[in-house]
Amino acid sequence: MKKRLGVTVSRQIMDSQRLHPQATGDLSGLLNELIVAAKIISAEVNMAGLADILGQSGKKNIQGETVQKLDEFANATIKRRMEQCGYICVMTSEEEEGIIPVLDGYEGKYTLAFDPLDGSSNIDVNVSIGTIFSVHRKITDGPKGSERDLLQKGSLQVAAGYIIYGSSTVLVYTTGEGVHGFTLDPSVGEFFLSHPDIRIPERAKYYSVNEAYTNYWYDGMRKYVEYLKEIDQKTGRPYSLRYIGSLVADFHRNLISGGIFLYPRDRKSTDQPEGKLRLLYEAAPMAMLVREAGGLAVTDDGQDILDIQPVDLHQRVPLIIGSRFDVERAKRFVVS
């Protein structure tokens, strides 16, 4: 795909819709509403140091983690924007325990799961953070959405993406027809196509993992990370470690440059024995993106993330995601 200068995300979404004569425009409308929310959040993130919203709110989310003030703003912004957009029937957020209904009379045919501000523990130190989203079609009868509509496999997603708020604000999304990236021009308030048809390199340059937990990993994962530190016969170098501690930031770098991100289970954990990352809000949408870009995402026992049937809104999973060659190699280490 040739890079088309000046193409806005709205134009890209409309062009994609025209390829499907049966399309009603609802998914396009949903994505455009999310983009407006992203612009609002981006503006607030850029002003965070001046607007007294950095730091903690004093509350805890359903995960038992301290909620940052900017977390609350992002969560509220997306809810307000989407609850009366007319395109979704129900929502769920990483920050809230149960389902989030839409306003009466505004029920649509899609669902939305979102992490309003991934990596928010890094807010106070000005590290890149982001919003992650996942969209499914409604599967139950009647206008109201339910938990069942949200608890669907990642393979059934109709759209997924993220917005990363860093040195620039970048939107990356897929509707199952490739992965495209758009950079926000703050002077005109519009996202322009900057990364058309993203393809993750077949082999990684980088690995991303918190090695402080090495002693808590299972043997296969420890051996795999040791392998990454050895001199590779093909490249003549070891893999380079790059770890930010913000999934959306680590994933974005690896998607563009080639890399593998690892967040395995902790064999000594009592409160998170199945992993830390959330299936609906983090692992599944990223897995759709990486698959569409030519990569792969699995658990640390080799199961395809997109094949997992969710049983809980806040279900956690281990995650290995990135360049296909490297994820396949990791599977050989970790699957006994």
C-alpha atoms as a printed R data frame, in Angstrom:
    type eleno elety resid chain resno       x       y      z
1   ATOM     1    CA   MET     A     1   0.000   0.000  0.000
2   ATOM     2    CA   LYS     A     2   1.426   3.374 -1.031
3   ATOM     3    CA   LYS     A     3   1.519   6.095  1.566
4   ATOM     4    CA   ARG     A     4  -1.182   8.649  0.748
5   ATOM     5    CA   LEU     A     5  -0.198  12.046  2.034
6   ATOM     6    CA   GLY     A     6  -2.816  13.963  3.956
7   ATOM     7    CA   VAL     A     7  -5.200  11.037  4.468
8   ATOM     8    CA   THR     A     8  -7.152  11.519  7.678
9   ATOM     9    CA   VAL     A     9  -8.365   8.683  9.856
10  ATOM    10    CA   SER     A    10 -11.975   9.637  9.078
11  ATOM    11    CA   ARG     A    11 -11.242   9.303  5.367
12  ATOM    12    CA   GLN     A    12  -9.534   5.955  5.931
13  ATOM    13    CA   ILE     A    13 -12.512   4.649  7.900
14  ATOM    14    CA   MET     A    14 -14.938   5.825  5.211
15  ATOM    15    CA   ASP     A    15 -12.859   4.294  2.412
16  ATOM    16    CA   SER     A    16 -12.847   0.993  4.295
17  ATOM    17    CA   GLN     A    17 -16.614   1.177  4.724
18  ATOM    18    CA   ARG     A    18 -17.098   1.667  0.973
19  ATOM    19    CA   LEU     A    19 -15.432  -1.706  0.378
20  ATOM    20    CA   HIS     A    20 -18.420  -3.334  2.074
21  ATOM    21    CA   PRO     A    21 -21.677  -2.352  0.346
22  ATOM    22    CA   GLN     A    22 -23.683  -4.061  3.091
23  ATOM    23    CA   ALA     A    23 -22.117  -1.911  5.815
24  ATOM    24    CA   THR     A    24 -24.492   0.310  7.781
25  ATOM    25    CA   GLY     A    25 -21.855   2.776  8.941
26  ATOM    26    CA   ASP     A    26 -22.322   1.882 12.605
27  ATOM    27    CA   LEU     A    27 -18.774   0.565 13.080
28  ATOM    28    CA   SER     A    28 -17.400   3.642 11.319
29  ATOM    29    CA   GLY     A    29 -19.457   5.847 13.624
30  ATOM    30    CA   LEU     A    30 -18.267   3.950 16.688
31  ATOM    31    CA   LEU     A    31 -14.615   4.366 15.726
32  ATOM    32    CA   ASN     A    32 -15.069   8.061 15.027
33  ATOM    33    CA   GLU     A    33 -16.647   8.592 18.461
34  ATOM    34    CA   LEU     A    34 -13.715   6.797 20.102
35  ATOM    35    CA   ILE     A    35 -11.333   9.029 18.181
36  ATOM    36    CA   VAL     A    36 -13.040  12.131 19.558
37  ATOM    37    CA   ALA     A    37 -12.628  10.726 23.079
38  ATOM    38    CA   ALA     A    38  -8.950  10.066 22.332
39  ATOM    39    CA   LYS     A    39  -8.424  13.666 21.264
40  ATOM    40    CA   ILE     A    40  -9.970  14.902 24.517
41  ATOM    41    CA   ILE     A    41  -7.797  12.558 26.589
42  ATOM    42    CA   SER     A    42  -4.699  13.491 24.590
43  ATOM    43    CA   ALA     A    43  -5.261  17.177 25.291
44  ATOM    44    CA   GLU     A    44  -5.650  16.467 28.997
45  ATOM    45    CA   VAL     A    45  -2.556  14.256 29.095
46  ATOM    46    CA   ASN     A    46  -0.527  17.017 27.469
47  ATOM    47    CA   MET     A    47  -1.759  19.469 30.114
48  ATOM    48    CA   ALA     A    48  -1.472  17.043 33.031
49  ATOM    49    CA   GLY     A    49   1.556  18.676 34.563
50  ATOM    50    CA   LEU     A    50  -0.239  22.011 34.647
51  ATOM    51    CA   ALA     A    51  -3.800  21.003 35.457
52  ATOM    52    CA   ASP     A    52  -3.466  19.385 38.880
53  ATOM    53    CA   ILE     A    53  -4.586  15.975 37.684
54  ATOM    54    CA   LEU     A    54  -1.322  14.119 38.024
55  ATOM    55    CA   GLY     A    55  -0.984  11.775 40.966
56  ATOM    56    CA   GLN     A    56  -3.388   9.456 42.753
57  ATOM    57    CA   SER     A    57  -7.085   9.921 43.364
58  ATOM    58    CA   GLY     A    58  -7.181   7.997 46.641
59  ATOM    59    CA   LYS     A    59  -9.491   5.349 45.133
60  ATOM    60    CA   LYS     A    60  -8.796   1.772 44.060
61  ATOM    61    CA   ASN     A    61 -10.124   0.021 40.967
62  ATOM    62    CA   ILE     A    62 -11.591  -3.479 40.752
63  ATOM    63    CA   GLN     A    63  -8.054  -4.860 40.447
64  ATOM    64    CA   GLY     A    64  -7.165  -3.413 43.858
65  ATOM    65    CA   GLU     A    65  -4.768  -0.936 42.277
66  ATOM    66    CA   THR     A    66  -4.629   2.735 43.179
67  ATOM    67    CA   VAL     A    67  -6.477   4.791 40.575
68  ATOM    68    CA   GLN     A    68  -4.601   7.754 39.147
69  ATOM    69    CA   LYS     A    69  -6.488  11.025 38.663
70  ATOM    70    CA   LEU     A    70  -5.905  10.914 34.917
71  ATOM    71    CA   ASP     A    71  -7.277   7.332 34.921
72  ATOM    72    CA   GLU     A    72 -10.565   8.663 36.238
73  ATOM    73    CA   PHE     A    73 -10.686  11.414 33.649
74  ATOM    74    CA   ALA     A    74  -9.997   9.014 30.763
75  ATOM    75    CA   ASN     A    75 -12.545   6.494 32.013
76  ATOM    76    CA   ALA     A    76 -15.247   9.139 32.430
77  ATOM    77    CA   THR     A    77 -14.478  10.686 29.038
78  ATOM    78    CA   ILE     A    78 -14.909   7.421 27.146
79  ATOM    79    CA   LYS     A    79 -18.066   6.512 29.060
80  ATOM    80    CA   ARG     A    80 -19.697   9.890 28.425
81  ATOM    81    CA   ARG     A    81 -18.786   9.857 24.761
82  ATOM    82    CA   MET     A    82 -19.923   6.286 24.094
83  ATOM    83    CA   GLU     A    83 -23.006   5.868 26.291
84  ATOM    84    CA   GLN     A    84 -25.176   7.886 23.919
85  ATOM    85    CA   CYS     A    85 -23.408   7.421 20.603
86  ATOM    86    CA   GLY     A    86 -26.038   4.910 19.448
87  ATOM    87    CA   TYR     A    87 -23.568   2.333 18.187
88  ATOM    88    CA   ILE     A    88 -22.966   0.115 21.227
89  ATOM    89    CA   CYS     A    89 -25.243  -1.820 23.572
90  ATOM    90    CA   VAL     A    90 -22.912  -2.277 26.552
91  ATOM    91    CA   MET     A    91 -19.397  -1.427 27.726
92  ATOM    92    CA   THR     A    92 -16.859  -2.686 30.210
93  ATOM    93    CA   SER     A    93 -13.799  -0.915 31.574
94  ATOM    94    CA   GLU     A    94 -10.694  -2.170 33.307
95  ATOM    95    CA   GLU     A    95 -11.452   0.409 35.984
96  ATOM    96    CA   GLU     A    96 -14.966  -0.808 36.864
97  ATOM    97    CA   GLU     A    97 -16.286  -4.036 38.329
98  ATOM    98    CA   GLY     A    98 -19.373  -4.779 36.245
99  ATOM    99    CA   ILE     A    99 -20.877  -3.969 32.893
100 ATOM   100    CA   ILE     A   100 -21.499  -0.354 31.944
101 ATOM   101    CA   PRO     A   101 -24.928   0.140 30.321
102 ATOM   102    CA   VAL     A   102 -25.626   2.758 27.680
103 ATOM   103    CA   LEU     A   103 -28.425   5.288 27.996
104 ATOM   104    CA   ASP     A   104 -31.946   4.075 27.266
105 ATOM   105    CA   GLY     A   105 -32.873   4.574 23.653
106 ATOM   106    CA   TYR     A   106 -29.240   4.656 22.462
107 ATOM   107    CA   GLU     A   107 -28.617   0.906 22.194
108 ATOM   108    CA   GLY     A   108 -26.558  -0.240 19.210
109 ATOM   109    CA   LYS     A   109 -25.247  -3.504 17.823
110 ATOM   110    CA   TYR     A   110 -21.671  -3.516 19.115
111 ATOM   111    CA   THR     A   111 -19.905  -3.876 22.454
112 ATOM   112    CA   LEU     A   112 -16.882  -1.997 23.748
113 ATOM   113    CA   ALA     A   113 -14.207  -3.140 26.199
114 ATOM   114    CA   PHE     A   114 -11.512  -0.625 27.059
115 ATOM   115    CA   ASP     A   115  -8.534   0.116 29.238
116 ATOM   116    CA   PRO     A   116  -8.854   3.889 29.576
117 ATOM   117    CA   LEU     A   117  -5.232   4.534 30.484
118 ATOM   118    CA   ASP     A   118  -2.808   1.636 30.221
119 ATOM   119    CA   GLY     A   119   0.512   2.207 31.984
120 ATOM   120    CA   SER     A   120  -0.963   4.812 34.292
121 ATOM   121    CA   SER     A   121   1.575   4.044 37.036
122 ATOM   122    CA   ASN     A   122   4.018   5.885 34.758
123 ATOM   123    CA   ILE     A   123   1.968   9.075 34.540
124 ATOM   124    CA   ASP     A   124   3.908  10.988 37.176
125 ATOM   125    CA   VAL     A   125   7.249  10.342 35.453
126 ATOM   126    CA   ASN     A   126   6.079  11.344 31.951
127 ATOM   127    CA   VAL     A   127   6.385   7.912 30.334
128 ATOM   128    CA   SER     A   128   4.148   7.062 27.365
129 ATOM   129    CA   ILE     A   129   0.701   5.746 28.290
130 ATOM   130    CA   GLY     A   130  -2.285   4.776 26.191
131 ATOM   131    CA   THR     A   131  -5.893   3.743 25.681
132 ATOM   132    CA   ILE     A   132  -6.675   0.220 24.424
133 ATOM   133    CA   PHE     A   133 -10.037  -0.825 22.958
134 ATOM   134    CA   SER     A   134 -11.817  -3.917 21.686
135 ATOM   135    CA   VAL     A   135 -15.101  -4.176 19.743
136 ATOM   136    CA   HIS     A   136 -17.408  -7.183 19.288
137 ATOM   137    CA   ARG     A   137 -20.812  -7.610 17.689
138 ATOM   138    CA   LYS     A   138 -23.796  -8.057 19.988
139 ATOM   139    CA   ILE     A   139 -24.865 -11.711 20.142
140 ATOM   140    CA   THR     A   140 -27.881 -11.679 22.481
141 ATOM   141    CA   ASP     A   141 -31.481 -10.823 21.619
142 ATOM   142    CA   GLY     A   142 -33.187  -7.591 22.533
143 ATOM   143    CA   PRO     A   143 -31.802  -4.055 22.574
144 ATOM   144    CA   LYS     A   144 -29.980  -4.220 25.919
145 ATOM   145    CA   GLY     A   145 -26.481  -5.616 26.096
146 ATOM   146    CA   SER     A   146 -25.330  -8.097 28.703
147 ATOM   147    CA   GLU     A   147 -22.170  -9.623 30.137
148 ATOM   148    CA   ARG     A   148 -22.528 -12.458 27.640
149 ATOM   149    CA   ASP     A   149 -22.114  -9.981 24.779
150 ATOM   150    CA   LEU     A   150 -18.787  -8.905 26.258
151 ATOM   151    CA   LEU     A   151 -17.474 -12.384 27.090
152 ATOM   152    CA   GLN     A   152 -16.528 -13.379 23.556
153 ATOM   153    CA   LYS     A   153 -13.321 -14.817 22.135
154 ATOM   154    CA   GLY     A   154 -10.751 -12.455 20.726
155 ATOM   155    CA   SER     A   155 -11.087 -14.181 17.357
156 ATOM   156    CA   LEU     A   156 -14.590 -12.675 17.106
157 ATOM   157    CA   GLN     A   157 -13.455  -9.072 17.486
158 ATOM   158    CA   VAL     A   158 -14.527  -6.775 14.664
159 ATOM   159    CA   ALA     A   159 -12.103  -3.997 15.626
160 ATOM   160    CA   ALA     A   160  -9.279  -3.362 18.054
161 ATOM   161    CA   GLY     A   161  -6.684  -0.722 18.607
162 ATOM   162    CA   TYR     A   162  -4.889   1.676 20.886
163 ATOM   163    CA   ILE     A   163  -3.989   5.332 21.205
164 ATOM   164    CA   ILE     A   164  -0.533   6.039 22.602
165 ATOM   165    CA   TYR     A   165   0.074   9.389 24.262
166 ATOM   166    CA   GLY     A   166   3.789  10.082 23.991
167 ATOM   167    CA   SER     A   167   6.031  12.558 22.189
168 ATOM   168    CA   SER     A   168   3.179  12.524 19.704
169 ATOM   169    CA   THR     A   169  -0.294  10.988 19.930
170 ATOM   170    CA   VAL     A   170  -0.623   7.957 17.664
171 ATOM   171    CA   LEU     A   171  -3.719   5.883 16.894
172 ATOM   172    CA   VAL     A   172  -3.224   2.306 15.667
173 ATOM   173    CA   TYR     A   173  -6.252   0.199 14.768
174 ATOM   174    CA   THR     A   174  -7.541  -2.705 12.709
175 ATOM   175    CA   THR     A   175 -10.937  -3.824 11.488
176 ATOM   176    CA   GLY     A   176  -9.547  -7.105 10.195
177 ATOM   177    CA   GLU     A   177  -8.111  -5.632  6.997
178 ATOM   178    CA   GLY     A   178  -4.591  -4.700  7.985
179 ATOM   179    CA   VAL     A   179  -3.191  -2.417 10.648
180 ATOM   180    CA   HIS     A   180  -2.823   1.314 10.135
181 ATOM   181    CA   GLY     A   181  -1.325   4.074 12.255
182 ATOM   182    CA   PHE     A   182  -2.274   7.745 12.400
183 ATOM   183    CA   THR     A   183  -0.488  10.619 14.112
184 ATOM   184    CA   LEU     A   184  -2.399  13.522 15.629
185 ATOM   185    CA   ASP     A   185  -1.567  16.962 14.262
186 ATOM   186    CA   PRO     A   186  -2.452  19.155 17.257
187 ATOM   187    CA   SER     A   187  -2.458  22.308 15.137
188 ATOM   188    CA   VAL     A   188  -5.590  21.155 13.288
189 ATOM   189    CA   GLY     A   189  -6.854  18.508 15.713
190 ATOM   190    CA   GLU     A   190  -6.813  15.705 13.155
191 ATOM   191    CA   PHE     A   191  -5.192  12.277 12.872
192 ATOM   192    CA   PHE     A   192  -3.252  11.807  9.619
193 ATOM   193    CA   LEU     A   193  -2.069   8.518  8.142
194 ATOM   194    CA   SER     A   194   1.567   8.049  9.152
195 ATOM   195    CA   HIS     A   195   2.011   4.255  9.272
196 ATOM   196    CA   PRO     A   196   0.061   2.576  6.444
197 ATOM   197    CA   ASP     A   197  -0.286  -1.201  6.375
198 ATOM   198    CA   ILE     A   198   1.939  -1.936  9.360
199 ATOM   199    CA   ARG     A   199   3.758  -5.276  9.214
200 ATOM   200    CA   ILE     A   200   5.710  -6.417 12.242
201 ATOM   201    CA   PRO     A   201   9.188  -7.695 11.262
202 ATOM   202    CA   GLU     A   202   9.363 -11.494 11.132
203 ATOM   203    CA   ARG     A   203  12.234 -11.537 13.616
204 ATOM   204    CA   ALA     A   204  12.666  -9.406 16.705
205 ATOM   205    CA   LYS     A   205  15.367  -6.903 17.549
206 ATOM   206    CA   TYR     A   206  14.168  -6.451 21.101
207 ATOM   207    CA   TYR     A   207  12.711  -8.389 23.984
208 ATOM   208    CA   SER     A   208  10.585  -6.703 26.627
209 ATOM   209    CA   VAL     A   209  10.237  -8.278 30.055
210 ATOM   210    CA   ASN     A   210  10.635  -7.360 33.712
211 ATOM   211    CA   GLU     A   211  13.681  -9.472 34.585
212 ATOM   212    CA   ALA     A   212  13.373  -8.586 38.255
213 ATOM   213    CA   TYR     A   213  10.895 -11.492 38.462
214 ATOM   214    CA   THR     A   214  13.271 -14.076 36.981
215 ATOM   215    CA   ASN     A   215  13.311 -16.156 40.169
216 ATOM   216    CA   TYR     A   216   9.520 -16.407 40.070
217 ATOM   217    CA   TRP     A   217   9.259 -17.742 36.517
218 ATOM   218    CA   TYR     A   218   8.829 -21.324 35.450
219 ATOM   219    CA   ASP     A   219  11.964 -23.034 34.104
220 ATOM   220    CA   GLY     A   220  11.013 -22.766 30.421
221 ATOM   221    CA   MET     A   221  10.656 -18.995 30.571
222 ATOM   222    CA   ARG     A   222  13.959 -18.587 32.413
223 ATOM   223    CA   LYS     A   223  15.738 -20.698 29.807
224 ATOM   224    CA   TYR     A   224  14.160 -18.737 26.977
225 ATOM   225    CA   VAL     A   225  15.315 -15.373 28.331
226 ATOM   226    CA   GLU     A   226  18.806 -16.788 28.837
227 ATOM   227    CA   TYR     A   227  18.733 -17.883 25.194
228 ATOM   228    CA   LEU     A   228  17.848 -14.317 24.150
229 ATOM   229    CA   LYS     A   229  21.031 -13.078 25.840
230 ATOM   230    CA   GLU     A   230  23.265 -15.430 23.850
231 ATOM   231    CA   ILE     A   231  24.959 -14.424 20.589
232 ATOM   232    CA   ASP     A   232  22.587 -15.232 17.753
233 ATOM   233    CA   GLN     A   233  24.346 -17.165 14.975
234 ATOM   234    CA   LYS     A   234  22.400 -15.361 12.252
235 ATOM   235    CA   THR     A   235  22.701 -11.785 13.496
236 ATOM   236    CA   GLY     A   236  25.942 -12.056 15.448
237 ATOM   237    CA   ARG     A   237  24.470 -10.302 18.463
238 ATOM   238    CA   PRO     A   238  22.206 -10.986 21.397
239 ATOM   239    CA   TYR     A   239  18.718  -9.548 21.535
240 ATOM   240    CA   SER     A   240  18.518  -6.074 23.084
241 ATOM   241    CA   LEU     A   241  16.416  -5.563 26.200
242 ATOM   242    CA   ARG     A   242  13.886  -2.731 25.993
243 ATOM   243    CA   TYR     A   243  11.303  -2.550 28.770
244 ATOM   244    CA   ILE     A   244   9.192   0.502 29.562
245 ATOM   245    CA   GLY     A   245   6.635  -1.106 31.855
246 ATOM   246    CA   SER     A   246   3.692   0.231 29.845
247 ATOM   247    CA   LEU     A   247   2.182  -2.491 27.631
248 ATOM   248    CA   VAL     A   248   0.944  -0.073 24.996
249 ATOM   249    CA   ALA     A   249   4.359   1.621 24.741
250 ATOM   250    CA   ASP     A   250   6.365  -1.624 24.685
251 ATOM   251    CA   PHE     A   251   3.970  -3.175 22.171
252 ATOM   252    CA   HIS     A   252   4.040  -0.128 19.892
253 ATOM   253    CA   ARG     A   253   7.847  -0.142 19.680
254 ATOM   254    CA   ASN     A   254   7.942  -3.872 19.012
255 ATOM   255    CA   LEU     A   255   5.178  -3.640 16.403
256 ATOM   256    CA   ILE     A   256   7.104  -1.034 14.426
257 ATOM   257    CA   SER     A   257  10.681  -2.252 14.954
258 ATOM   258    CA   GLY     A   258  10.288  -5.968 15.677
259 ATOM   259    CA   GLY     A   259  10.224  -7.399 19.166
260 ATOM   260    CA   ILE     A   260   8.720  -9.826 21.630
261 ATOM   261    CA   PHE     A   261   6.918  -8.856 24.832
262 ATOM   262    CA   LEU     A   262   6.769 -11.326 27.728
263 ATOM   263    CA   TYR     A   263   4.570 -11.242 30.802
264 ATOM   264    CA   PRO     A   264   4.565 -14.831 32.108
265 ATOM   265    CA   ARG     A   265   2.822 -16.310 35.103
266 ATOM   266    CA   ASP     A   266   4.405 -15.983 38.507
267 ATOM   267    CA   ARG     A   267   4.741 -19.491 39.979
268 ATOM   268    CA   LYS     A   268   4.854 -18.073 43.510
269 ATOM   269    CA   SER     A   269   1.905 -15.726 43.150
270 ATOM   270    CA   THR     A   270  -1.143 -16.310 45.314
271 ATOM   271    CA   ASP     A   271  -3.297 -13.391 44.154
272 ATOM   272    CA   GLN     A   272  -2.549 -13.560 40.399
273 ATOM   273    CA   PRO     A   273  -1.707 -17.197 39.635
274 ATOM   274    CA   GLU     A   274  -2.978 -16.982 36.038
275 ATOM   275    CA   GLY     A   275  -0.974 -13.897 35.081
276 ATOM   276    CA   LYS     A   276  -1.377 -10.148 35.412
277 ATOM   277    CA   LEU     A   277  -2.627  -8.747 32.103
278 ATOM   278    CA   ARG     A   278  -6.350  -8.612 31.412
279 ATOM   279    CA   LEU     A   279  -7.704 -10.701 28.581
280 ATOM   280    CA   LEU     A   280 -10.526  -8.406 27.450
281 ATOM   281    CA   TYR     A   281  -8.807  -5.040 27.828
282 ATOM   282    CA   GLU     A   282  -5.181  -5.778 26.953
283 ATOM   283    CA   ALA     A   283  -4.265  -9.229 25.627
284 ATOM   284    CA   ALA     A   284  -7.113  -9.860 23.156
285 ATOM   285    CA   PRO     A   285  -7.074  -6.482 21.367
286 ATOM   286    CA   MET     A   286  -3.278  -6.527 21.104
287 ATOM   287    CA   ALA     A   287  -3.458 -10.108 19.816
288 ATOM   288    CA   MET     A   288  -5.826  -9.056 17.027
289 ATOM   289    CA   LEU     A   289  -3.523  -6.213 16.058
290 ATOM   290    CA   VAL     A   290  -0.385  -8.335 16.009
291 ATOM   291    CA   ARG     A   291  -2.090 -11.113 14.035
292 ATOM   292    CA   GLU     A   292  -3.258  -8.630 11.392
293 ATOM   293    CA   ALA     A   293   0.298  -7.281 11.240
294 ATOM   294    CA   GLY     A   294   1.783 -10.758 10.727
295 ATOM   295    CA   GLY     A   295   2.767 -11.579 14.305
296 ATOM   296    CA   LEU     A   296   1.476 -13.896 16.996
297 ATOM   297    CA   ALA     A   297   0.215 -13.847 20.589
298 ATOM   298    CA   VAL     A   298   0.052 -16.846 22.929
299 ATOM   299    CA   THR     A   299  -0.039 -17.652 26.630
300 ATOM   300    CA   ASP     A   300   2.984 -19.098 28.409
301 ATOM   301    CA   ASP     A   301   1.599 -22.574 27.807
302 ATOM   302    CA   GLY     A   302   1.295 -21.966 24.071
303 ATOM   303    CA   GLN     A   303  -2.449 -21.298 23.736
304 ATOM   304    CA   ASP     A   304  -3.442 -18.750 21.114
305 ATOM   305    CA   ILE     A   305  -4.762 -15.680 22.944
306 ATOM   306    CA   LEU     A   306  -7.508 -15.229 20.336
307 ATOM   307    CA   ASP     A   307  -8.885 -18.721 21.054
308 ATOM   308    CA   ILE     A   308  -9.461 -18.188 24.780
309 ATOM   309    CA   GLN     A   309 -13.109 -18.124 25.843
310 ATOM   310    CA   PRO     A   310 -13.459 -15.461 28.560
311 ATOM   311    CA   VAL     A   311 -15.374 -16.449 31.676
312 ATOM   312    CA   ASP     A   312 -14.951 -13.222 33.654
313 ATOM   313    CA   LEU     A   313 -14.828  -9.544 32.749
314 ATOM   314    CA   HIS     A   314 -11.520  -9.130 34.569
315 ATOM   315    CA   GLN     A   315  -9.915 -12.443 33.641
316 ATOM   316    CA   ARG     A   316  -6.114 -12.362 33.613
317 ATOM   317    CA   VAL     A   317  -3.755 -14.238 31.309
318 ATOM   318    CA   PRO     A   318   0.003 -14.625 30.765
319 ATOM   319    CA   LEU     A   319   1.130 -13.091 27.489
320 ATOM   320    CA   ILE     A   320   3.842 -13.702 24.887
321 ATOM   321    CA   ILE     A   321   3.328 -11.406 21.901
322 ATOM   322    CA   GLY     A   322   5.330 -10.067 19.000
323 ATOM   323    CA   SER     A   323   7.298 -11.122 15.931
324 ATOM   324    CA   ARG     A   324   6.105 -14.498 14.670
325 ATOM   325    CA   PHE     A   325   9.491 -16.237 14.469
326 ATOM   326    CA   ASP     A   326  10.317 -15.290 18.039
327 ATOM   327    CA   VAL     A   327   6.944 -16.192 19.532
328 ATOM   328    CA   GLU     A   328   7.142 -19.594 17.839
329 ATOM   329    CA   ARG     A   329  10.654 -20.041 19.239
330 ATOM   330    CA   ALA     A   330   9.458 -19.016 22.724
331 ATOM   331    CA   LYS     A   331   6.695 -21.634 22.542
332 ATOM   332    CA   ARG     A   332   9.306 -24.359 22.082
333 ATOM   333    CA   PHE     A   333  10.956 -23.285 25.340
334 ATOM   334    CA   VAL     A   334   7.868 -22.817 27.496
335 ATOM   335    CA   VAL     A   335   5.568 -25.618 26.300
336 ATOM   336    CA   SER     A   336   6.604 -28.873 27.915
